[in-house]
Amino acid sequence: MAPVPTETTPTGPKMASIKQEVVQQTVALSDTSQPARSATPVAPQPPPWKSQKLKHALLSIAVGDLLGDQANVLVAVSTKDLLVYRYSQGKLRQLAEIPAGKKDHFIWVSVADINQNGRDEIFVSNQKKLSGTQIKHSSFVLEWDGNQFATLARDVDYYLRAVRIPGEPVRLLGQKSADDGTFLPEIYNLVWKNSNLIAESRLSTPKSADIFNAAMGDIIGQGQTETIMITKNGYLFLMDINGHSIWKSYDHFGSTENYLELPLAAKDMPQPMDDIKGDGYRFAPTDIDDPNVKMRQLASPILLRDLNRDGKLEIIITHNLPTLAQLGGSSHYSKGEILSLSWGAYGMLENWKTDEIEGVITSLQINDINGDGMEELIVSTIQSGGISSLWRTNKTVIQSYPLRPR
């Protein structure tokens, strides 16, 4: 489906169509403090390019220069496979496939040149299921050695994510989980030292943030760092540097079919309905058949970019669209859209949104996937063929929208 940019008024973007509320005004916003908006905002342009159907249900994607040849490739993970693709003549050509071990469960992939040798490393956040109900983080790092993707680090005792905070060098973040599988509040900056990943410093973040559900940057545009976060129930929250809420949505964002496995005593197993306990967990038909395991849904990435170069970061986020299945209580989505939001004086403003995107949106990136020198909005979607078949599908389509002044 072709994206349709939303209309704007002569003074800028319209108030976002999503339901929202300013929780508290923690900063003084005036016309003089707001940078002038660009007269030609950047937005996705139709028609999108679409890949052939890929044979895996891909839950996380990243794009980078993995081979050191100044040409980007796409890396993606399903729960049981890591795939590397290169765009060639309108299709994605598979370069590598690395299967997970029998006890592994891949949950996230990101890329960055943390060791600064001219090639991006691949950072895979992985869970390893041990005996009984014990599940631990056992992430690993790969790098192209000229012949293959060789292992630089294995059994890393953190979940990993490489993030780019606009205006700052790329960071590799690490976070651990407690014995019950839930995230510990400490998030660390990791660096290479003596061929190992070492925690260099702790990141100051709200306690409810984790490395997958949040992004940080100068969102309000007054030179301070705010955190935008998707809560465990799917709401979007904006918080100041002290963790105080500034704004919240009433719509749900970022829902995917990606999940963490968490150990659970059999007596506490949820009933087969959505979030019966209100604790942010949901029970759904998956390949998990262990009564001692439950799942915690992970959100799709939040991207922060100043696409129109007006000095304010845009929030690029997936927004799931309700269907008849949601009216019946299902937490599955079969279509969605992607929005760009910016902070205004009284809430979030909508810069643009795509038209409906069929399938389950699982991940998104902004990068140059086709080598034309221009960035694209890159989206992965699982082709469900309907809610009832969602968990039996094994097909993914990658599509990209050129980002151009509209």
C-alpha positions as CSV (number, residue, x, y, z in Angstrom):
1,M,0.0,0.0,0.0
2,A,1.3,3.4,-0.8
3,P,2.0,5.8,2.0
4,V,-0.2,8.9,2.1
5,P,1.4,11.9,3.9
6,T,-1.0,13.7,6.1
7,E,-2.0,17.3,5.3
8,T,-0.4,20.2,7.2
9,T,-1.6,23.6,8.0
10,P,0.4,26.6,6.9
11,T,2.0,26.9,10.3
12,G,3.2,23.3,10.5
13,P,2.0,19.7,11.2
14,K,-1.5,19.0,12.6
15,M,-2.2,17.7,16.1
16,A,-1.7,14.0,16.0
17,S,-4.9,12.0,15.4
18,I,-4.0,9.6,18.2
19,K,-5.6,10.0,21.5
20,Q,-3.2,11.7,23.9
21,E,-2.9,13.7,27.1
22,V,-0.3,16.1,28.5
23,V,0.3,14.7,31.9
24,Q,2.2,17.7,33.3
25,Q,4.0,20.7,31.9
26,T,7.5,20.2,33.2
27,V,9.2,22.7,30.9
28,A,8.3,26.2,29.8
29,L,7.5,26.1,26.1
30,S,7.3,29.4,24.2
31,D,7.3,30.3,20.5
32,T,10.8,31.7,20.8
33,S,12.1,28.4,22.2
34,Q,10.8,26.4,19.3
35,P,13.1,26.0,16.3
36,A,11.4,27.0,13.0
37,R,10.0,24.1,11.1
38,S,11.3,23.2,7.7
39,A,9.1,24.3,4.8
40,T,9.7,20.9,3.1
41,P,9.3,18.1,5.6
42,V,10.7,14.7,4.7
43,A,8.3,11.9,4.5
44,P,8.0,8.4,3.0
45,Q,7.1,8.5,-0.7
46,P,5.2,6.0,-2.8
47,P,5.5,3.5,-4.2
48,P,7.3,1.3,-1.6
49,W,9.7,-1.4,-2.8
50,K,8.8,-4.9,-1.6
51,S,11.0,-7.9,-1.4
52,Q,10.1,-11.4,-2.4
53,K,8.5,-13.5,0.4
54,L,11.3,-14.6,2.7
55,K,11.0,-18.0,4.3
56,H,11.3,-17.0,7.9
57,A,9.1,-15.1,10.4
58,L,11.6,-12.3,11.0
59,L,11.1,-10.4,14.2
60,S,14.0,-8.0,14.3
61,I,16.0,-6.3,11.5
62,A,19.1,-4.1,11.3
63,V,21.0,-2.5,8.3
64,G,24.7,-1.8,8.2
65,D,28.1,-2.2,6.5
66,L,28.9,-5.7,7.6
67,L,31.4,-6.6,4.9
68,G,33.4,-3.4,5.1
69,D,32.8,-2.6,1.5
70,Q,30.8,0.6,2.1
71,A,27.6,-1.2,1.0
72,N,24.8,-1.9,3.4
73,V,23.3,-5.3,4.0
74,L,20.3,-6.4,6.0
75,V,20.5,-8.7,8.9
76,A,17.5,-10.2,10.6
77,V,16.5,-12.8,13.2
78,S,13.6,-15.2,13.7
79,T,13.5,-17.0,17.0
80,K,15.6,-19.8,15.5
81,D,17.7,-18.3,12.7
82,L,19.9,-15.4,11.8
83,L,19.8,-14.3,8.2
84,V,21.9,-11.9,6.2
85,Y,20.7,-10.4,2.9
86,R,22.0,-8.0,0.2
87,Y,19.8,-6.0,-2.1
88,S,20.4,-6.9,-5.7
89,Q,18.4,-6.2,-8.8
90,G,15.2,-5.5,-7.0
91,K,15.4,-8.6,-4.7
92,L,17.1,-9.6,-1.5
93,R,19.9,-12.2,-2.0
94,Q,20.7,-14.3,1.0
95,L,24.3,-14.2,2.0
96,A,24.3,-16.3,5.2
97,E,22.0,-18.3,7.4
98,I,23.1,-19.1,10.9
99,P,20.7,-21.4,12.9
100,A,20.2,-21.1,16.6
101,G,21.2,-23.9,19.0
102,K,18.6,-26.2,20.3
103,K,18.3,-24.3,23.6
104,D,18.6,-20.8,22.0
105,H,15.9,-18.2,21.4
106,F,16.9,-15.2,19.4
107,I,15.0,-12.0,20.3
108,W,16.8,-8.9,18.8
109,V,19.5,-8.0,16.4
110,S,21.4,-4.7,15.9
111,V,24.6,-3.7,14.2
112,A,27.4,-1.1,14.8
113,D,31.2,-0.8,14.5
114,I,31.9,-0.8,18.3
115,N,35.5,-2.1,17.9
116,Q,36.1,0.6,15.2
117,N,37.8,-1.6,12.6
118,G,35.7,-0.5,9.6
119,R,33.1,-3.2,9.7
120,D,29.8,-3.4,11.7
121,E,29.5,-6.2,14.2
122,I,26.3,-8.1,14.6
123,F,24.9,-8.1,18.2
124,V,22.3,-10.8,18.8
125,S,20.3,-10.8,22.0
126,N,19.6,-14.4,22.9
127,Q,18.0,-16.4,25.6
128,K,19.3,-19.9,26.4
129,K,17.0,-22.3,28.2
130,L,18.8,-24.5,30.7
131,S,17.6,-27.3,32.8
132,G,14.2,-27.0,34.4
133,T,12.8,-23.5,34.4
134,Q,16.2,-21.7,34.3
135,I,16.4,-19.2,31.4
136,K,19.4,-16.9,31.0
137,H,20.7,-14.3,28.6
138,S,23.4,-15.7,26.4
139,S,23.9,-13.1,23.7
140,F,26.7,-13.2,21.2
141,V,28.6,-11.1,18.7
142,L,29.6,-11.9,15.1
143,E,31.9,-10.1,12.6
144,W,32.8,-10.8,9.0
145,D,36.4,-12.1,8.8
146,G,36.6,-12.1,5.0
147,N,35.2,-15.6,4.6
148,Q,32.4,-16.0,7.1
149,F,30.7,-14.4,10.1
150,A,33.0,-15.4,12.9
151,T,32.1,-15.3,16.6
152,L,33.8,-12.4,18.5
153,A,32.0,-13.0,21.8
154,R,29.7,-15.8,23.0
155,D,27.6,-16.4,26.1
156,V,27.5,-12.6,26.8
157,D,25.7,-12.2,30.1
158,Y,23.6,-9.2,28.9
159,Y,20.8,-8.5,26.5
160,L,22.4,-6.3,23.8
161,R,21.3,-3.4,21.6
162,A,23.3,-0.9,19.6
163,V,21.6,2.5,19.6
164,R,22.2,5.8,17.9
165,I,21.3,8.8,20.0
166,P,21.2,11.7,17.6
167,G,24.2,13.9,18.0
168,E,26.2,11.3,19.9
169,P,28.4,8.4,19.0
170,V,26.8,5.0,18.6
171,R,26.4,3.1,21.9
172,L,26.2,-0.6,22.8
173,L,23.8,-1.0,25.6
174,G,23.6,-4.0,27.9
175,Q,20.9,-5.0,30.4
176,K,20.5,-8.1,32.6
177,S,17.4,-9.8,33.9
178,A,16.4,-11.1,37.3
179,D,15.9,-14.8,38.2
180,D,12.3,-14.5,37.1
181,G,13.3,-13.2,33.7
182,T,12.2,-9.6,34.2
183,F,14.6,-6.8,33.4
184,L,16.8,-5.4,36.1
185,P,16.7,-1.6,36.1
186,E,20.4,-1.0,35.4
187,I,21.4,-0.3,31.8
188,Y,25.1,-0.1,31.0
189,N,27.2,1.3,28.2
190,L,29.4,-1.6,27.0
191,V,32.8,-1.2,25.3
192,W,35.4,-3.6,23.9
193,K,38.3,-4.2,26.2
194,N,40.8,-7.1,25.9
195,S,38.5,-8.8,23.4
196,N,35.6,-8.7,25.8
197,L,32.6,-6.6,26.3
198,I,33.0,-4.6,29.6
199,A,30.4,-2.4,31.3
200,E,32.0,1.1,31.2
201,S,29.3,3.2,32.8
202,R,25.6,3.1,33.8
203,L,23.0,5.0,31.8
204,S,20.6,7.2,33.6
205,T,17.1,6.0,32.6
206,P,13.6,5.7,34.1
207,K,13.2,2.5,36.1
208,S,10.5,1.2,33.8
209,A,12.6,1.6,30.7
210,D,14.5,-1.3,29.1
211,I,16.9,-1.4,26.1
212,F,14.1,-2.6,23.8
213,N,11.1,-0.4,24.7
214,A,12.7,3.1,25.0
215,A,14.7,5.7,23.2
216,M,16.4,8.8,24.5
217,G,17.1,12.2,23.0
218,D,16.2,15.9,22.9
219,I,12.6,15.4,21.9
220,I,11.1,18.6,23.3
221,G,13.9,20.6,21.6
222,Q,15.3,22.5,24.6
223,G,18.7,20.9,24.9
224,Q,17.7,18.3,27.5
225,T,17.3,14.5,27.2
226,E,13.9,13.0,27.4
227,T,12.8,9.3,27.2
228,I,10.1,8.1,25.0
229,M,8.9,4.6,26.0
230,I,6.3,2.0,25.2
231,T,4.9,0.6,28.4
232,K,4.2,-3.1,29.0
233,N,0.6,-2.4,28.1
234,G,1.5,-0.8,24.8
235,Y,1.0,2.9,25.6
236,L,3.5,5.6,24.6
237,F,5.0,7.7,27.4
238,L,7.2,10.8,27.3
239,M,9.3,11.4,30.4
240,D,11.8,14.0,31.5
241,I,15.3,13.4,32.6
242,N,14.0,12.7,36.2
243,G,11.5,10.1,35.0
244,H,8.5,12.3,35.5
245,S,5.7,11.8,32.9
246,I,5.1,14.7,30.5
247,W,2.8,13.1,28.0
248,K,1.0,9.8,27.3
249,S,-1.1,8.3,24.6
250,Y,-4.3,6.4,24.9
251,D,-3.7,4.4,21.8
252,H,-1.5,1.3,21.6
253,F,1.9,1.3,19.8
254,G,4.6,-1.0,18.8
255,S,2.9,-4.4,19.4
256,T,4.7,-7.2,17.7
257,E,4.9,-11.0,17.9
258,N,8.3,-10.9,19.4
259,Y,8.7,-12.1,23.0
260,L,10.9,-13.0,25.9
261,E,10.4,-16.4,27.5
262,L,10.0,-16.1,31.3
263,P,10.0,-18.9,33.8
264,L,6.7,-19.4,35.6
265,A,5.5,-21.8,38.2
266,A,2.7,-24.0,36.9
267,K,0.2,-22.8,39.4
268,D,0.6,-19.3,38.1
269,M,0.0,-20.1,34.4
270,P,-2.4,-17.5,32.9
271,Q,-5.7,-18.6,31.4
272,P,-6.0,-18.5,27.6
273,M,-7.1,-14.9,27.3
274,D,-5.3,-11.6,26.9
275,D,-3.5,-10.3,30.0
276,I,-5.9,-11.8,32.5
277,K,-3.8,-10.5,35.5
278,G,-3.1,-7.0,34.1
279,D,0.6,-7.5,34.4
280,G,1.6,-7.0,30.8
281,Y,1.9,-10.6,30.0
282,R,-0.3,-12.4,27.6
283,F,-1.0,-16.0,26.7
284,A,-1.1,-16.9,23.1
285,P,-0.6,-20.0,21.0
286,T,3.2,-20.3,20.4
287,D,5.8,-23.0,20.2
288,I,6.2,-22.8,24.0
289,D,4.6,-26.0,25.3
290,D,6.3,-25.9,28.7
291,P,3.8,-25.2,31.6
292,N,6.7,-23.5,33.5
293,V,7.2,-20.8,30.9
294,K,5.3,-17.7,30.0
295,M,6.0,-14.9,27.5
296,R,6.5,-11.2,27.7
297,Q,5.8,-9.3,24.5
298,L,8.5,-7.0,23.2
299,A,7.8,-3.8,21.3
300,S,9.0,-2.8,17.9
301,P,11.8,-0.2,17.8
302,I,11.3,3.5,18.5
303,L,13.3,5.5,16.1
304,L,14.4,9.1,16.8
305,R,15.5,11.2,13.8
306,D,15.5,14.8,12.7
307,L,14.4,14.0,9.2
308,N,13.3,17.6,8.3
309,R,16.4,19.1,9.9
310,D,14.5,21.6,12.1
311,G,16.5,20.9,15.2
312,K,13.8,18.7,16.8
313,L,13.7,14.9,16.9
314,E,10.9,13.1,15.3
315,I,9.5,9.9,16.9
316,I,9.1,7.2,14.3
317,I,6.8,4.5,15.7
318,T,4.5,1.7,14.5
319,H,0.8,2.1,15.3
320,N,-1.4,-1.0,15.1
321,L,-4.8,-0.6,13.6
322,P,-7.8,-2.3,15.3
323,T,-9.7,-5.1,13.5
324,L,-12.7,-7.2,14.4
325,A,-10.3,-9.6,16.1
326,Q,-9.4,-6.8,18.7
327,L,-13.1,-6.3,19.4
328,G,-13.2,-9.9,20.4
329,G,-10.3,-9.5,22.8
330,S,-7.5,-10.8,20.7
331,S,-4.1,-9.1,21.0
332,H,-3.0,-10.0,17.5
333,Y,-2.9,-7.4,14.8
334,S,-3.0,-8.0,11.0
335,K,-2.3,-4.5,9.8
336,G,-0.8,-1.2,10.9
337,E,0.8,2.1,10.0
338,I,3.9,4.0,10.8
339,L,3.7,7.5,12.2
340,S,6.1,10.4,12.7
341,L,5.4,12.5,15.7
342,S,7.0,15.7,17.0
343,W,6.6,17.6,20.2
344,G,4.5,20.8,20.0
345,A,3.5,23.2,22.7
346,Y,0.5,21.1,23.9
347,G,1.3,17.6,22.8
348,M,2.5,15.5,20.0
349,L,2.1,16.7,16.4
350,E,1.7,14.4,13.5
351,N,4.2,15.0,10.7
352,W,3.1,12.1,8.5
353,K,1.8,8.6,8.5
354,T,1.9,5.7,6.0
355,D,-1.3,4.2,4.6
356,E,-2.3,0.8,6.0
357,I,0.4,-1.8,5.9
358,E,-0.9,-5.3,5.6
359,G,0.6,-8.0,7.9
360,V,2.1,-7.8,11.3
361,I,4.7,-5.1,11.5
362,T,7.6,-6.5,13.5
363,S,10.5,-4.0,13.0
364,L,11.7,-0.9,11.3
365,Q,14.9,0.9,10.4
366,I,16.0,4.0,8.6
367,N,19.0,3.5,6.4
368,D,20.0,3.0,2.7
369,I,19.2,-0.6,1.8
370,N,19.4,-0.3,-2.0
371,G,22.7,1.6,-2.3
372,D,21.2,4.7,-4.0
373,G,22.8,7.0,-1.5
374,M,19.4,8.0,0.0
375,E,17.9,6.8,3.2
376,E,14.7,4.7,3.2
377,L,12.2,3.7,5.8
378,I,12.6,-0.1,6.0
379,V,9.9,-2.2,7.4
380,S,9.5,-6.0,8.1
381,T,6.1,-7.5,8.1
382,I,5.0,-11.1,8.7
383,Q,2.4,-12.1,6.2
384,S,-0.1,-13.7,8.5
385,G,-2.9,-14.6,6.0
386,G,-5.3,-13.9,8.8
387,I,-5.3,-14.0,12.6
388,S,-6.0,-17.7,12.9
389,S,-2.9,-18.6,10.9
390,L,-0.5,-16.0,12.4
391,W,1.6,-18.4,14.5
392,R,1.9,-20.9,11.7
393,T,3.2,-18.5,9.1
394,N,6.9,-18.5,8.1
395,K,6.9,-15.7,5.5
396,T,8.2,-12.2,5.8
397,V,8.2,-9.3,3.4
398,I,10.7,-6.4,3.7
399,Q,9.5,-3.1,2.2
400,S,11.1,0.3,2.0
401,Y,9.8,3.8,1.4
402,P,12.1,6.4,-0.1
403,L,12.4,9.4,2.3
404,R,12.1,12.5,0.2
405,P,10.9,16.1,0.7
406,R,7.2,16.2,0.1
